[in-house]
Amino acid sequence: MTGAKIPLDGSPGSPSVTNMNEIVVGVDGSEHALVAVDWAAEEAHRRAASLRVVHVMVPWPLDIPVDPRVVAVWEGQVNTGEGQQVVDEGLQRARRRVPDLRVAGERSSGQPAATLIEAAENAAMLVVGSRGTGALAEVLLGSVALQVASHARCPAVAVPAVGPEVHGEIVVGVDGSPAGAAAVRFAFEEAELRQARLRAVLAWTHPASTRPGDMQPLVFDPEIVAAEERRLLSESLAGWREKHPDVTVVPEVTRARATRALAAASERADLLIVGSRGRGGFTGLLLGSVGHAMLHRAHCPVAVIRPHTN
């Protein structure tokens, strides 16, 4: 459950707008989050969308009896001091990046990932830094980024700490799954917006068991499998190529683990797009192993797309 939302765009009482033509970006006071603001501002500009900068103030974190006056002082300092400053920094950063951008700010209280996901319920996109503040930030993937990628209804983008070099290429992982199909759709739209070429990567390996009771083929012919994967890739792209004829597509079928192939392709990409869960994964998982690995290993921003995303 989140607390009251406080809209802030530089003028008192300005409304917070939530719509499909809005991008939401989370800020936490770190420089890393401000890099995510840069990315989100440019993306909003490309889409002629507005940008909402959201800072989530975490309630008193200790689940132990404490004098209520101590809690009130702590939360008051966060609400009126640090929280306001974090939002203001995000707004200033966005306006410097794209001076004519429609941008608003908002403070909320609650658990960061859940509150951001709620804030972006009807948004076009939710953007966060792939790591935030915290002692283990340099070792572990930020928990907010992982939870957002796993649960957000809209496309979720995790932006690395260093601003990416521009390559003019978008990479999408293709695997024939429903989430993969949603990722392909999003990738064509993004490539057209950026006037970038689209590299569609389908990686395959020797058949392996994905669940108890799977039967492995008695005869395995790599050439036959490669031909089948090329056909799958062609079929996955065909309709979208017709809808986006101006997008230059580079199909790539490779015999390698998907995580390795996509990580390598991300070195020359402006954005890597993956489905939330691919074929052969466990149905109970919200984020598949490939998506999880790319959040850790990609060299560029990563967009995770769910089948039902906006």
C-alpha positions as CSV (number, residue, x, y, z in Angstrom):
1,M,0.0,0.0,0.0
2,T,1.5,3.4,-1.0
3,G,1.0,6.7,0.8
4,A,-0.3,9.9,-0.5
5,K,1.1,11.2,-3.8
6,I,2.5,14.7,-3.8
7,P,2.7,16.2,-7.4
8,L,5.5,18.5,-8.1
9,D,6.4,20.2,-11.4
10,G,7.6,23.5,-10.1
11,S,4.2,25.1,-9.6
12,P,2.0,24.6,-6.5
13,G,-0.8,22.1,-6.8
14,S,-0.1,21.0,-10.3
15,P,-1.8,17.7,-11.2
16,S,0.0,14.4,-11.8
17,V,-1.0,13.0,-15.1
18,T,-1.0,9.3,-15.8
19,N,-1.7,8.2,-19.3
20,M,-0.5,6.0,-22.2
21,N,1.5,8.9,-23.6
22,E,3.7,9.3,-20.5
23,I,7.0,7.8,-19.4
24,V,7.6,7.3,-15.7
25,V,11.2,7.3,-14.3
26,G,12.2,6.5,-10.8
27,V,14.8,8.6,-9.0
28,D,16.5,7.8,-5.6
29,G,19.1,10.6,-5.3
30,S,22.0,8.7,-7.0
31,E,23.9,9.8,-10.0
32,H,22.9,6.5,-11.6
33,A,19.3,7.4,-11.4
34,L,20.0,10.7,-13.1
35,V,21.5,8.9,-16.0
36,A,18.2,7.0,-16.2
37,V,16.4,10.4,-16.3
38,D,18.6,11.4,-19.2
39,W,17.6,8.3,-21.1
40,A,13.9,8.6,-20.2
41,A,13.8,12.3,-21.2
42,E,15.2,11.5,-24.7
43,E,12.8,8.6,-25.1
44,A,9.9,10.8,-24.1
45,H,11.0,13.4,-26.7
46,R,11.1,10.7,-29.4
47,R,7.6,9.6,-28.5
48,A,6.2,13.1,-28.1
49,A,5.3,12.0,-24.6
50,S,5.4,13.6,-21.2
51,L,7.8,12.5,-18.4
52,R,7.0,12.0,-14.8
53,V,9.8,11.9,-12.3
54,V,8.9,9.8,-9.3
55,H,10.7,9.5,-6.0
56,V,9.5,6.9,-3.5
57,M,10.2,7.7,0.2
58,V,10.6,4.5,2.2
59,P,8.7,4.5,5.5
60,W,10.4,3.9,8.8
61,P,12.5,0.8,7.9
62,L,12.8,-0.9,11.3
63,D,10.1,-3.4,12.3
64,I,10.8,-2.9,16.0
65,P,9.0,-0.8,18.7
66,V,10.2,2.8,18.5
67,D,9.0,6.0,20.1
68,P,6.5,7.4,17.5
69,R,8.1,10.8,17.8
70,V,11.4,9.4,16.5
71,V,9.6,7.9,13.5
72,A,7.7,11.2,12.8
73,V,11.0,13.2,12.9
74,W,12.7,10.7,10.5
75,E,9.8,10.6,8.0
76,G,9.4,14.4,8.2
77,Q,13.0,15.0,7.3
78,V,12.7,12.6,4.3
79,N,9.4,14.1,3.2
80,T,10.2,17.8,3.4
81,G,14.0,17.7,2.8
82,E,15.6,14.9,1.0
83,G,12.5,13.8,-0.9
84,Q,11.9,17.3,-2.3
85,Q,15.6,17.7,-3.3
86,V,15.7,14.3,-5.1
87,V,12.6,15.2,-7.2
88,D,14.0,18.7,-8.0
89,E,17.3,17.3,-9.2
90,G,15.4,14.9,-11.4
91,L,13.3,17.6,-12.9
92,Q,16.3,19.9,-13.5
93,R,18.2,17.1,-15.1
94,A,15.3,16.2,-17.5
95,R,14.8,19.9,-18.5
96,R,18.5,20.3,-19.2
97,R,18.5,17.2,-21.4
98,V,15.4,18.2,-23.3
99,P,14.5,21.8,-22.7
100,D,11.0,21.7,-24.2
101,L,9.9,18.5,-22.6
102,R,6.7,18.2,-20.6
103,V,7.8,17.0,-17.2
104,A,6.3,16.7,-13.8
105,G,7.5,15.4,-10.5
106,E,5.9,13.3,-7.7
107,R,6.8,12.1,-4.3
108,S,5.2,8.9,-2.9
109,S,5.8,6.8,0.1
110,G,6.0,3.0,0.2
111,Q,8.1,0.2,-1.1
112,P,10.0,1.6,-4.1
113,A,9.4,-1.2,-6.7
114,A,5.7,-1.7,-5.9
115,T,5.1,2.1,-5.8
116,L,6.8,2.7,-9.1
117,I,4.9,-0.2,-10.8
118,E,1.7,1.3,-9.5
119,A,2.6,4.8,-10.7
120,A,3.3,3.4,-14.2
121,E,0.1,1.2,-14.3
122,N,-1.2,3.0,-17.4
123,A,2.1,4.5,-18.7
124,A,3.9,3.9,-21.9
125,M,7.1,2.9,-20.2
126,L,8.8,2.6,-16.8
127,V,12.5,3.5,-16.5
128,V,14.9,2.9,-13.6
129,G,18.6,2.7,-13.1
130,S,19.8,-0.9,-13.1
131,R,21.5,-0.2,-9.8
132,G,20.6,2.3,-7.1
133,T,22.0,3.4,-3.8
134,G,23.1,0.9,-1.2
135,A,26.2,-0.8,0.1
136,L,26.0,-3.7,-2.4
137,A,25.1,-1.6,-5.4
138,E,28.4,-2.4,-7.2
139,V,28.0,-6.1,-6.5
140,L,24.3,-7.0,-6.9
141,L,21.7,-5.9,-9.4
142,G,19.4,-3.3,-7.8
143,S,16.4,-5.0,-6.3
144,V,14.1,-2.3,-7.6
145,A,15.3,-2.8,-11.2
146,L,14.8,-6.6,-10.9
147,Q,11.3,-6.3,-9.4
148,V,10.2,-3.7,-11.9
149,A,11.4,-5.9,-14.8
150,S,9.6,-8.8,-13.3
151,H,6.2,-7.2,-12.5
152,A,5.6,-4.0,-14.5
153,R,2.7,-4.1,-16.8
154,C,4.3,-1.7,-19.3
155,P,7.7,-2.0,-20.9
156,A,10.3,-1.8,-18.2
157,V,13.8,-0.4,-19.0
158,A,16.9,-0.7,-16.8
159,V,19.6,1.9,-17.7
160,P,23.2,1.2,-16.8
161,A,25.3,3.7,-14.8
162,V,27.3,5.1,-17.8
163,G,25.5,6.8,-20.7
164,P,25.7,4.5,-23.7
165,E,27.6,5.2,-26.9
166,V,25.4,5.7,-29.9
167,H,25.6,2.8,-32.4
168,G,22.4,3.3,-34.4
169,E,21.3,-0.3,-33.7
170,I,18.6,-2.0,-31.7
171,V,18.9,-5.7,-30.7
172,V,15.9,-7.9,-30.0
173,G,16.0,-11.5,-28.8
174,V,13.7,-13.7,-30.8
175,D,12.5,-17.2,-29.7
176,G,8.9,-17.7,-30.9
177,S,7.3,-17.3,-27.5
178,P,4.4,-14.9,-26.7
179,A,6.7,-12.7,-24.8
180,G,9.2,-12.9,-27.6
181,A,6.5,-11.8,-30.1
182,A,5.7,-8.8,-27.9
183,A,9.4,-7.9,-27.8
184,V,9.6,-8.1,-31.6
185,R,6.7,-5.7,-31.9
186,F,8.2,-3.3,-29.5
187,A,11.6,-3.5,-31.2
188,F,10.2,-2.6,-34.6
189,E,8.4,0.4,-33.1
190,E,11.6,1.5,-31.3
191,A,13.8,1.0,-34.3
192,E,11.5,3.1,-36.5
193,L,11.3,5.9,-33.8
194,R,15.1,6.0,-33.7
195,Q,15.7,5.4,-37.4
196,A,18.0,2.7,-36.3
197,R,18.6,-0.8,-37.8
198,L,17.2,-3.7,-36.0
199,R,19.3,-6.8,-35.3
200,A,17.1,-9.8,-34.6
201,V,19.0,-12.5,-32.8
202,L,17.8,-16.1,-32.4
203,A,20.2,-18.3,-30.5
204,W,19.9,-22.1,-30.2
205,T,21.8,-24.9,-28.7
206,H,21.7,-28.7,-28.5
207,P,18.2,-29.8,-27.3
208,A,18.1,-29.9,-23.5
209,S,15.5,-30.9,-21.0
210,T,13.4,-28.0,-19.7
211,R,11.0,-30.0,-17.5
212,P,10.8,-33.5,-15.9
213,G,9.8,-36.2,-18.4
214,D,11.1,-34.5,-21.5
215,M,12.2,-36.9,-24.2
216,Q,15.4,-36.0,-26.1
217,P,15.7,-36.8,-29.8
218,L,17.6,-40.0,-30.7
219,V,19.1,-38.3,-33.8
220,F,20.2,-34.7,-33.7
221,D,21.2,-33.0,-37.0
222,P,22.5,-29.5,-36.4
223,E,21.9,-28.4,-40.0
224,I,18.2,-29.4,-39.8
225,V,17.8,-27.6,-36.5
226,A,19.6,-24.5,-37.9
227,A,17.2,-24.5,-40.9
228,E,14.2,-24.8,-38.6
229,E,15.5,-21.9,-36.4
230,R,16.0,-19.7,-39.5
231,R,12.4,-20.4,-40.5
232,L,11.2,-19.5,-37.1
233,L,13.1,-16.3,-37.1
234,S,11.8,-15.4,-40.6
235,E,8.2,-16.1,-39.6
236,S,8.6,-14.1,-36.4
237,L,9.7,-11.0,-38.3
238,A,7.6,-11.3,-41.5
239,G,4.4,-9.4,-40.5
240,W,6.3,-6.7,-38.7
241,R,8.6,-6.1,-41.6
242,E,5.6,-5.4,-43.7
243,K,4.2,-2.9,-41.2
244,H,7.6,-1.2,-40.8
245,P,9.1,-1.3,-44.3
246,D,11.6,1.5,-43.5
247,V,13.3,-0.5,-40.8
248,T,16.5,-2.2,-41.9
249,V,16.5,-5.7,-40.3
250,V,19.6,-7.8,-39.8
251,P,18.5,-11.4,-39.0
252,E,21.1,-13.4,-37.0
253,V,20.7,-17.1,-36.2
254,T,23.6,-18.4,-34.0
255,R,24.4,-21.6,-32.3
256,A,25.1,-20.4,-28.8
257,R,23.4,-19.8,-25.5
258,A,21.0,-16.9,-25.7
259,T,22.6,-15.1,-22.8
260,R,26.0,-15.2,-24.5
261,A,24.7,-14.2,-27.9
262,L,22.6,-11.3,-26.6
263,A,25.3,-10.0,-24.3
264,A,27.8,-9.9,-27.2
265,A,25.2,-8.2,-29.5
266,S,24.5,-5.6,-26.7
267,E,28.1,-4.3,-27.0
268,R,27.2,-2.6,-30.3
269,A,23.6,-1.7,-29.5
270,D,21.7,1.4,-28.2
271,L,19.0,-0.8,-26.6
272,L,18.5,-4.5,-26.0
273,I,14.9,-5.8,-26.0
274,V,13.9,-9.2,-24.5
275,G,10.7,-10.9,-23.6
276,S,10.0,-11.5,-20.0
277,R,10.0,-15.3,-20.4
278,G,10.9,-17.4,-23.4
279,R,9.9,-20.8,-24.7
280,G,10.8,-23.7,-22.5
281,G,10.8,-21.7,-19.3
282,F,8.9,-22.6,-16.2
283,T,5.4,-21.1,-16.4
284,G,5.5,-19.9,-12.8
285,L,8.4,-17.6,-13.5
286,L,7.6,-13.9,-14.1
287,L,11.1,-13.2,-15.4
288,G,13.0,-15.8,-17.3
289,S,16.6,-16.7,-17.0
290,V,17.6,-14.8,-20.2
291,G,15.9,-11.6,-19.1
292,H,17.4,-11.9,-15.6
293,A,20.9,-12.5,-17.1
294,M,20.6,-9.5,-19.5
295,L,19.8,-7.1,-16.6
296,H,23.2,-8.2,-15.2
297,R,25.3,-8.6,-18.3
298,A,24.1,-6.3,-21.1
299,H,26.3,-3.4,-22.1
300,C,23.4,-1.1,-22.9
301,P,19.9,-0.3,-21.6
302,V,17.6,-3.3,-21.4
303,A,13.9,-3.3,-22.1
304,V,11.9,-6.2,-20.7
305,I,8.6,-6.8,-22.5
306,R,5.7,-8.9,-21.1
307,P,3.1,-10.4,-23.5
308,H,0.3,-8.1,-22.1
309,T,2.3,-4.9,-21.8
310,N,0.8,-1.6,-22.9
